[in-house]
């Protein structure tokens, strides 16, 4: 049992590492190459890496790679409360290691792919809440929370991530993931607006569970949520 749990935590750490390395790495490389990756390329990178990770690793850990997703599955009674903190710790570790490695490769970059709002903080906060609501609403309706294997959930979730990054990225950065924003902020020192990306995803994912109950209550939660 301990070996199985350890495999899950390692998978969450590795998956989050890959997500942050590829996603924020595409932002950094776009900056240092004068825009050769492009905004569309960055959005596609995030969407495709999420798709690939869910398909490759979903049957081991459920492929959360996001503390707000773990929180939402726990809130929906689809996830063991004893594994919430180990999952989040694993995700945080993987994200930080990715940002440290990127810093070692691109020390001249000032933001390290940090999410920074281009408009007002309130505008980005509301946008991030809505983005996470949409993402989690899709996730909760196509995933079990514990194990995923198959291309359907991967395509659905990866497509939403790419779509939201494409249209909302220029305004809020389209984080939808607390550790995706926390890790580059820790390495670059860009803390002034990180609260948006730490708080908004949890609110959005909580609202998604409420929305799921409204449209398909029997299937949304394992028990009353």
Phi, psi and omega per residue, in radians:
X1 nan -0.758 3.126
X2 -1.127 -0.643 3.130
X3 -1.126 -0.726 3.119
X4 -1.107 -0.773 3.126
X5 -1.098 -0.736 -3.135
X6 -1.097 -0.679 3.088
X7 -1.062 -0.699 3.121
X8 -1.083 -0.794 -3.094
X9 -1.162 -0.717 3.100
X10 -1.113 -0.707 3.115
X11 -1.086 -0.751 3.116
X12 -1.118 -0.675 3.118
X13 -1.165 -0.810 -3.134
X14 -1.149 -0.777 -3.132
X15 -1.083 -0.743 3.126
X16 -1.199 -0.637 3.047
X17 -0.998 -0.858 -3.122
X18 -1.101 -0.753 3.139
X19 -1.039 -0.863 -3.098
X20 -1.251 -0.680 3.137
X21 -1.087 -0.836 -3.124
X22 -1.253 -0.791 -3.066
X23 -1.180 -1.001 3.138
X24 -1.257 -0.482 3.058
X25 -1.074 -0.661 3.111
X26 -1.138 -0.601 3.096
X27 -1.173 -0.804 -3.136
X28 -1.100 -0.820 -3.124
X29 -1.130 -0.612 3.069
X30 -1.070 -0.675 -3.134
X31 -1.249 -0.758 -3.058
X32 -1.349 -0.284 3.121
X33 -1.815 0.187 3.106
X34 1.256 0.569 3.038
X35 1.581 0.325 -3.086
X36 -1.222 -0.473 3.087
X37 -1.304 -0.726 3.110
X38 1.377 2.800 3.134
X39 -1.086 -0.738 3.123
X40 -1.100 -0.686 3.111
X41 -1.104 -0.687 3.100
X42 -1.123 -0.813 3.133
X43 -1.057 -0.741 3.122
X44 -1.144 -0.638 3.117
X45 -1.058 -0.844 3.126
X46 -1.070 -0.814 -3.113
X47 -1.117 -0.763 -3.084
X48 -1.255 -0.639 3.138
X49 -1.207 -0.631 3.061
X50 -1.120 -0.795 3.110
X51 -0.990 -0.863 -3.091
X52 -1.121 -0.712 -3.102
X53 -1.183 -0.706 3.110
X54 -1.108 -0.757 -3.137
X55 -1.158 -0.687 -3.057
X56 -1.405 -0.628 -2.964
X57 -2.092 -0.040 -3.047
X58 -1.063 -0.534 -3.110
X59 -1.354 -0.129 3.127
X60 -1.656 -0.938 -3.030
X61 -2.068 -0.150 -3.005
X62 1.627 -0.140 3.056
X63 0.973 0.989 3.075
X64 -1.322 -1.093 3.127
X65 0.983 0.447 -3.020
X66 -2.851 2.045 -3.131
X67 -1.013 -0.586 3.139
X68 -1.191 -0.569 3.075
X69 -1.229 -0.771 3.083
X70 -1.025 -0.787 3.114
X71 -1.029 -0.767 -3.091
X72 -1.162 -0.737 3.094
X73 -1.120 -0.643 3.060
X74 -1.129 -0.741 -3.141
X75 -1.115 -0.561 3.124
X76 -1.480 0.110 3.131
X77 1.090 0.486 3.079
X78 -1.808 0.068 -3.027
X79 -2.488 2.364 -3.097
X80 -1.124 2.193 -3.107
X81 -1.066 -0.468 -3.136
X82 -1.221 -0.292 -3.101
X83 -1.780 -0.052 -3.083
X84 -1.079 -0.963 -3.101
X85 -1.135 -0.751 3.066
X86 -1.060 -0.655 3.094
X87 -1.103 -0.853 -3.100
X88 -1.128 -0.690 3.094
X89 -1.095 -0.724 3.125
X90 -1.130 -0.756 3.117
X91 -1.091 -0.752 -3.141
X92 -1.116 -0.759 3.120
X93 -1.062 -0.822 -3.141
X94 -1.058 -0.720 -3.139
X95 -1.154 -0.751 -3.121
X96 -1.156 -0.728 3.107
X97 -1.066 -0.702 3.110
X98 -1.077 -0.771 -3.129
X99 -1.190 -0.631 3.085
X100 -1.113 -0.760 3.129
X101 -1.106 -0.749 3.117
X102 -1.115 -0.654 3.097
X103 -1.120 -0.691 3.099
X104 -1.107 -0.543 -3.136
X105 -1.476 -0.603 -3.077
X106 -2.265 1.112 -3.065
X107 -1.147 -0.322 -3.128
X108 -1.369 -0.247 -3.118
X109 -1.329 2.321 -3.011
X110 -1.482 -0.493 -3.024
X111 -1.894 -0.321 3.121
X112 0.976 0.581 3.120
X113 1.360 0.308 3.139
X114 -1.099 2.633 3.090
X115 -1.500 2.084 -3.105
X116 -2.260 2.171 -3.125
X117 -1.192 2.451 3.081
X118 -1.620 -0.330 3.072
X119 -1.852 -2.582 3.115
X120 -1.318 2.755 3.118
X121 -1.137 -0.665 3.119
X122 -1.107 -0.738 3.119
X123 -1.031 -0.810 -3.135
X124 -1.208 -0.624 3.119
X125 -1.086 -0.853 3.130
X126 -1.088 -0.747 -3.135
X127 -1.085 -0.745 3.137
X128 -1.151 -0.640 3.071
X129 -1.075 -0.819 -3.117
X130 -1.154 -0.741 3.129
X131 -1.037 -0.767 -3.134
X132 -1.235 -0.602 3.060
X133 -1.022 -0.847 -3.132
X134 -1.085 -0.837 -3.114
X135 -1.067 -0.829 -3.095
X136 -1.231 -0.554 3.094
X137 -1.086 -0.696 3.069
X138 -1.199 -0.825 -3.107
X139 -1.004 -0.839 -3.047
X140 -1.150 -0.379 -3.122
X141 -1.658 -0.165 3.129
X142 -2.119 -0.088 -3.049
X143 -2.165 2.807 3.089
X144 -1.665 -0.465 -3.108
X145 1.707 -0.380 -3.093
X146 -1.897 -0.866 -3.137
X147 -2.451 2.385 3.079
X148 -2.276 2.358 2.999
X149 -2.658 2.087 -3.092
X150 2.441 2.783 -3.017
X151 -1.500 -0.368 -3.032
X152 -1.081 -0.938 3.140
X153 -1.097 -0.696 -3.132
X154 -1.065 -0.781 3.137
X155 -1.139 -0.791 -3.106
X156 -1.067 -0.850 -3.074
X157 -1.258 -0.773 3.109
X158 -1.069 -0.654 3.127
X159 -1.144 -0.717 3.125
X160 -1.138 -0.756 3.113
X161 -1.038 -0.829 3.126
X162 -1.109 -0.740 3.133
X163 -1.081 -0.830 -3.101
X164 -1.191 -0.658 3.079
X165 -1.116 -0.596 -3.102
X166 -1.201 -0.770 -3.049
X167 -1.625 -0.455 -3.072
X168 -1.839 -0.261 -3.124
X169 -0.925 -0.750 -3.120
X170 -1.130 -0.320 -3.129
X171 -1.710 -1.013 -3.032
X172 -1.875 -0.245 -3.017
X173 1.653 -0.216 3.100
X174 0.849 1.027 -3.107
X175 -1.248 -1.083 -3.134
X176 1.040 0.314 -3.047
X177 -2.778 1.940 -3.088
X178 -0.987 -0.753 -3.077
X179 -1.336 -0.434 3.047
X180 -1.094 -0.552 3.118
X181 -1.591 -0.626 -3.093
X182 -1.137 -0.781 -3.044
X183 -1.050 -0.923 3.107
X184 -1.145 -0.501 3.086
X185 -1.149 -0.716 3.121
X186 -1.102 -0.696 -3.080
X187 -1.361 -0.631 -3.072
X188 -1.638 -0.284 -3.095
X189 1.387 0.289 -3.134
X190 -1.548 1.415 -3.014
X191 -1.787 -0.163 -2.937
X192 -1.067 -0.574 -3.103
X193 -2.118 0.203 -3.067
X194 -1.148 -0.401 3.130
X195 -1.006 -0.590 3.135
X196 -0.993 -0.811 -2.997
X197 -1.481 -0.201 3.028
X198 -1.533 -0.590 -3.052
X199 -1.641 -0.819 -3.020
X200 -0.998 -0.743 -3.126
X201 -1.078 -0.622 3.125
X202 -1.192 -0.680 3.090
X203 -1.138 -0.807 -3.138
X204 -1.075 -0.722 -3.137
X205 -1.218 -0.618 3.076
X206 -1.111 -0.767 3.121
X207 -1.133 -0.565 3.120
X208 -1.125 -0.657 3.093
X209 -1.147 -0.710 3.076
X210 -1.091 -0.742 3.114
X211 -1.107 -0.677 3.106
X212 -1.089 -0.722 3.119
X213 -1.071 -0.599 -3.106
X214 -1.203 -0.574 -3.042
X215 -1.779 -0.444 -3.126
X216 -2.704 1.100 -3.020
X217 -0.976 -0.791 -3.082
X218 -1.061 -0.585 -3.081
X219 -1.617 -0.223 -3.022
X220 -1.258 -0.800 -3.040
X221 -2.153 2.621 3.067
X222 -1.209 -0.581 3.018
X223 -2.376 -3.087 -3.135
X224 -1.065 2.276 -3.112
X225 -2.247 nan nan
